[in-house]
Amino acid sequence: MEREFQLHVVTDGQKDTEELLATVEQIVARGVDAVQLRYKSAPALDLYRLAVRIKELLAGTPTKLLINDRVDVALAVGADGVHLAGKSLPVDRVRQLVPRHFLVGRSVHSTEEAVAAERDGAHYITYGHVFATSSKPGMPPRGVEALREVVESVSIPVLAIGGITPENAGEVAESGCSGIAVIGAVMGHREPALAVRALRASLEASGRCPKVPFFWPEDGWMTKGESVK
């Protein structure tokens, strides 16, 4: 059954290798759409080796592998795409470096940044933080209305991120976003597979559909003015 909403899980960079791999194995079995490997402090070689092992776990499943920030590692491991942070390389330059069917996402924190990311060629964006989150201590959340404004301002998929739980995922879905990206709600949960199932159930129970469905390039996704060859 094709899902309406995307559910991406971003790694927290805190678990040791074996614990992380065990978590990934559990959540893939529950139907996570993408695992984004985010490990800011890891040297390139360590990140590459970890990505190789995660990719092995994902083999034969529909779950995709994204690498946070490191375009070099994403290309070296043959990942499905890269997710660029606000201070990463420019989207348009990255698009020139990667294969055509390689997904390029960008984190944004305002409507202006969202519009710029679309203009520069991002396939999708994440916007947040929507709710209060421990990963952004002391910083006020931007809220669902701001998320809705971003969704309405662009014609590419928008994933919400930041403090999203099964209790508020339905409210997020009502914004028209294309799905969610979570860190603590899954990576910090005692039973990650149950957390994924609860998040998915909350999204589907919202009764809403994304304004822009999230498609991977290999499935025919294209940016405006392009055709997939």
Steps between C-alpha positions, in 0.01 A plus 500: 500500500642838397527743789388860480749643751875455518660397828874565521707407803813705565773338709604683816877444486499367857450125475797270455520316170336173601216671686437728204495210255259308721270802511514542122417135448193532723360813339557384143284198578222746591511686171707814549537676165853628555782487751706818505845435641594808698823486697657844504814413695597184310802506268419422137641147512304407814182643352559313176552168679184550703305596188618181327362289783169686504471463124547125539208493744282692255579273204187337368269742683327814371670713767742756359831623640575872524823648633489824693730776373783281360459491124831315465391217729156481339654456156769260619253265667242520221230649722164606360562864580644767725332733745666840520502703817468878500879538496568221250601551138255690279224286350563609142868410522424159647246429226784549249714242678256215552319258267161604367305253711679600819271671751615835641316639802556815704418606857326838519372713786293766327273557202774701331748214536240255370437704187875537443558125539234424240646760265845344537374154408432317827283194448347543845548696822464442871357780710524543875523480778122482514470411869736536796780246481797400711727532196431877498500588870374846587389579145127574458317270257376643171162331517254338263373825348851595390536150355175546310628829357815327374297217346283751317799702377673224301410228252752242620446252787537634854584271792433631850762444768547585865323360804258289297336213690205266442291746703559797269585337165137521391496875561816531290341300218213748486746766377517326163864397549633195316602319816725520802862449600565396858799443722420455868149362450657186355871501583430580864212255539540175693315317223579679171279272290196582713581871473507477120168318495341762725631789290376339181157435653471861612585633153255270329224575752520872419280449196712746303713462189827680427479812287795360301553121512858397564644299211851369462666585166499136388120501540460787258545799732620807312564863566315766308606516137678164512419154374648181634696316236 
